[in-house]
Amino acid sequence: MGPQPRTVVALGLALSLAACGPTTGAGDDDGSGDGGGTSRDGGGTGTDGEPFIDDCLALRVTARDFSPTTHVDFEPVTDSDFAYPGLVRPMLGSDGKPVYAHPGATPHTAGPAQFAQWYADTPGVNMPFTISLALTETAPGRYAYDSAAFFPLDGLGFGNEGQPHNFHFTTEIHTTFRYRGGEVFTFTGDDDLWLFINERLAIDLGGLHPSLPGTVNLDTSAATLGIQPGRVYRMDIFHAERHTDASNFHVETTIDCFIVP
């Protein structure tokens, strides 16, 4: 199957916006309130002509579809079914992507060259799509996106390939938020998940594994992450669904607003 046009898919569009008024953008990293844009509660059109949701409770995602026939890391022949921390280095690379931390293969990965394709558009190997994940307010001051059947690319890209769902894809999220103090971020899911805050690894759930939780308390980890209340910081999330037969993706946080950088 040849490459398909980049597609925009919106998931979970029931938005709760009560806690999200106009918010300064990532340029305002000194907490002064000048130099950033404001969020809006509607849609629009990006510079590439694609529609997008421009809202502070929506995470814009690049999802790349893979096939076991084009990439050995997807549906690999392995008995591994456990977390494998340390697959990536504790700092983001200069390109804003996770850096593979091993010279060669691991029980969960084929090697650095293959890993480099997970989060890079690679014709013939993967197909990119744009999706949006909308968080909802589940309790006062608590926001979540929850899916026990996270299959955003069903029928897209290489297709489901004989499976009931499309199980082979990666998701990549780049956003910013203002650290006010007291925030917590939790991810529960499978397979691999790496969360970086201020370019530093905050949650490491790498490996082919069943659904597992990871939590970062920003106050407790502030020194390690190099963050201070009142400032705006990057958050970068990298996830991979590589193995049948389940796909869970659960985000829960007290961060009340995310701005696309």
Secondary structure, DSSP 8 states (H G I E B T S, - for coil): -------EEEE------TT------TT-TTSSS-S-----SEEEE-TTS-EEEE-TTEEEEEEEE--TTT-TTSS-S----S--TTSB-SB--TTSS--B-SSS--SS---HHHHTTTTS--TTT-EEEEEEEE-EEEETTEEEEEESB--TTTTSTT--TTSSS---EEEEEEEEEE--SS-EEEEEESS-EEEEETTEEEEE--SS-SSEEEEEETTTTHHHHT--TT-EEEEEEEEEE-STT-B-EEEEES----B--
